[in-house]
Amino acid sequence: MTIQETNEKWNRLTQKIASEFGNEKPDVKSLLFLIGVQELGKGPRRFSKRQKEELMHIANCRLFSELGFYELEGLDQDGWPHWKSVKKIPNYTVFEQELLIKQLIIHYFEEQGFI
């Protein structure tokens, strides 16, 4: 996916989410949180600050598993997914990181049938 295609799809995705959930277009962190909640499968509820950070970690692991960097180990006794690193993520530039995470988020929402 080119940079232009990524930006166009990103804008469509964030517009659609903004229209479904409120007026503000979500940022990367907000979308990671949404993906984490989706992957947890516990529905909307209040989460502590630590749990929110863990949800974003779950989202990152889920997204980067598509590229073979993480593998799902299983669920703990509370139903939270645990991932293991299977290969080191390369040192990307900030621009490359942002582009890659946006592409992975777009792919995730396409897989879910949202876009």
WODA-V451375 format. One record per residue. N is the residue number from 0. RES is the residue in three letters. PSI is psi in degrees with one decimal (NA if undefined). NEAR is the number of other C-alpha atoms within 12 Angstrom. Layout:
# WODA-V451375
N_RES_PSI_NEAR / N_RES_PSI_NEAR
This chain:
# WODA-V451375
0_MET_130.0_16 / 1_THR_167.5_13 / 2_ILE_-42.8_16 / 3_GLN_-44.2_12 / 4_GLU_-41.7_15 / 5_THR_-47.3_23 / 6_ASN_-39.6_20 / 7_GLU_-46.4_17 / 8_LYS_-38.7_25 / 9_TRP_-45.6_35 / 10_ASN_-40.8_22 / 11_ARG_-43.8_21 / 12_LEU_-50.5_30 / 13_THR_-33.2_30 / 14_GLN_-44.2_20 / 15_LYS_-43.4_20 / 16_ILE_-40.8_24 / 17_ALA_-41.0_18 / 18_SER_-27.6_14 / 19_GLU_-35.0_14 / 20_PHE_-1.8_15 / 21_GLY_-173.0_12 / 22_ASN_-24.4_12 / 23_GLU_136.7_14 / 24_LYS_131.1_21 / 25_PRO_153.0_25 / 26_ASP_-178.9_21 / 27_VAL_-44.8_27 / 28_LYS_-41.1_22 / 29_SER_-41.4_23 / 30_LEU_-36.3_33 / 31_LEU_-41.3_33 / 32_PHE_-46.3_29 / 33_LEU_-42.4_33 / 34_ILE_-41.6_34 / 35_GLY_-44.1_34 / 36_VAL_-42.8_30 / 37_GLN_-45.1_24 / 38_GLU_-32.2_31 / 39_LEU_-38.9_30 / 40_GLY_22.9_18 / 41_LYS_6.4_18 / 42_GLY_172.9_13 / 43_PRO_131.3_14 / 44_ARG_175.8_13 / 45_ARG_137.0_11 / 46_PHE_145.6_18 / 47_SER_167.9_10 / 48_LYS_-42.8_11 / 49_ARG_-42.2_11 / 50_GLN_-37.0_18 / 51_LYS_-41.8_24 / 52_GLU_-40.8_20 / 53_GLU_-37.3_26 / 54_LEU_-40.6_32 / 55_MET_-33.5_29 / 56_HIS_-42.9_31 / 57_ILE_-44.7_35 / 58_ALA_-46.1_37 / 59_ASN_-44.8_39 / 60_CYS_-44.5_34 / 61_ARG_-45.8_36 / 62_LEU_-46.9_33 / 63_PHE_-11.4_33 / 64_SER_-26.1_25 / 65_GLU_-26.1_22 / 66_LEU_5.6_22 / 67_GLY_14.8_18 / 68_PHE_-26.5_20 / 69_TYR_156.9_25 / 70_GLU_136.1_22 / 71_LEU_124.0_25 / 72_GLU_-35.8_17 / 73_GLY_-168.3_15 / 74_LEU_146.4_16 / 75_ASP_-176.7_12 / 76_GLN_-20.2_8 / 77_ASP_2.6_11 / 78_GLY_11.5_13 / 79_TRP_131.5_24 / 80_PRO_145.1_29 / 81_HIS_133.3_26 / 82_TRP_151.4_26 / 83_LYS_144.3_22 / 84_SER_129.0_19 / 85_VAL_-18.1_17 / 86_LYS_153.1_14 / 87_LYS_135.2_14 / 88_ILE_130.5_18 / 89_PRO_159.2_13 / 90_ASN_97.0_9 / 91_TYR_155.3_13 / 92_THR_165.5_11 / 93_VAL_-42.9_11 / 94_PHE_-46.2_12 / 95_GLU_-40.2_14 / 96_GLN_-48.0_18 / 97_GLU_-43.6_20 / 98_LEU_-45.8_24 / 99_LEU_-45.4_29 / 100_ILE_-37.3_31 / 101_LYS_-42.5_35 / 102_GLN_-41.0_31 / 103_LEU_-39.1_31 / 104_ILE_-45.1_38 / 105_ILE_-47.8_33 / 106_HIS_-42.4_26 / 107_TYR_-49.7_30 / 108_PHE_-27.8_26 / 109_GLU_-44.3_16 / 110_GLU_-35.6_13 / 111_GLN_-5.9_13 / 112_GLY_15.3_10 / 113_PHE_-34.5_16 / 114_ILE_NA_19
